[in-house]
């Protein structure tokens, strides 16, 4: 099992980031339809799903960081 984060979308591709900060592309058609930037994906065998709990934790951390930066 691998976890990656959707960094951004470029056309029909999702640019994903591994834990070591390297990136790779996945065709959007292979992702769950509700996938969006910032989602944490679990990639296991031929299955890709969104890690909802980890995605939410990550969003909360980013929001807190943005609030600190804006002060």
C-alpha positions as CSV (number, residue, x, y, z in Angstrom):
1,X,0.0,0.0,0.0
2,X,1.3,3.4,-1.0
3,X,-0.1,6.8,0.0
4,X,0.3,9.8,-2.2
5,X,-1.3,13.3,-2.4
6,X,-2.9,14.9,-5.4
7,X,-0.9,18.1,-5.9
8,X,-2.7,19.4,-8.9
9,X,-4.5,18.5,-12.1
10,X,-3.0,19.2,-15.6
11,X,-5.5,18.4,-18.3
12,X,-6.5,14.8,-18.0
13,X,-3.7,13.9,-15.6
14,X,-3.4,14.2,-11.8
15,X,0.1,15.2,-10.6
16,X,0.7,13.2,-7.4
17,X,3.4,13.6,-4.8
18,X,5.0,10.8,-2.9
19,X,6.3,11.1,0.7
20,X,9.8,11.7,-0.6
21,X,8.4,14.8,-2.6
22,X,8.9,13.2,-6.0
23,X,5.9,13.5,-8.4
24,X,4.3,11.3,-11.0
25,X,1.1,11.4,-13.1
26,X,-2.0,9.4,-12.9
27,X,-4.8,9.5,-15.5
28,X,-7.9,11.2,-14.0
29,X,-10.1,8.4,-15.2
30,X,-8.3,6.0,-12.8
31,X,-9.2,8.1,-9.8
32,X,-12.4,8.2,-7.8
33,X,-14.8,10.7,-9.5
34,X,-14.8,12.9,-6.3
35,X,-11.0,13.2,-6.1
36,X,-9.7,16.7,-5.8
37,X,-6.4,18.6,-5.1
38,X,-5.0,17.9,-1.7
39,X,-6.7,14.5,-1.3
40,X,-4.6,11.7,0.1
41,X,-4.9,8.6,-2.0
42,X,-4.3,5.0,-1.0
43,X,-2.8,3.0,-3.9
44,X,-3.1,-0.8,-3.4
45,X,-2.7,-3.3,-6.2
46,X,-5.0,-2.1,-9.0
47,X,-7.2,0.0,-6.6
48,X,-7.1,3.7,-5.8
49,X,-9.2,5.2,-3.1
50,X,-9.3,8.4,-1.0
51,X,-8.1,8.2,2.6
52,X,-10.8,10.5,3.9
53,X,-9.5,10.6,7.5
54,X,-5.9,11.5,6.4
55,X,-7.2,14.0,3.9
56,X,-9.2,15.8,6.6
57,X,-6.2,15.9,9.0
58,X,-4.1,17.3,6.2
59,X,-6.6,20.0,5.4
60,X,-6.9,21.1,9.1
61,X,-3.0,21.3,9.3
62,X,-2.9,23.4,6.1
63,X,-5.7,25.8,7.4
64,X,-3.9,26.3,10.7
65,X,-0.6,27.0,8.8
66,X,-2.3,29.5,6.5
67,X,-3.9,31.3,9.5
68,X,-0.5,31.7,11.2
69,X,1.1,33.0,7.9
70,X,-1.7,35.6,7.5
71,X,-1.1,37.0,11.0
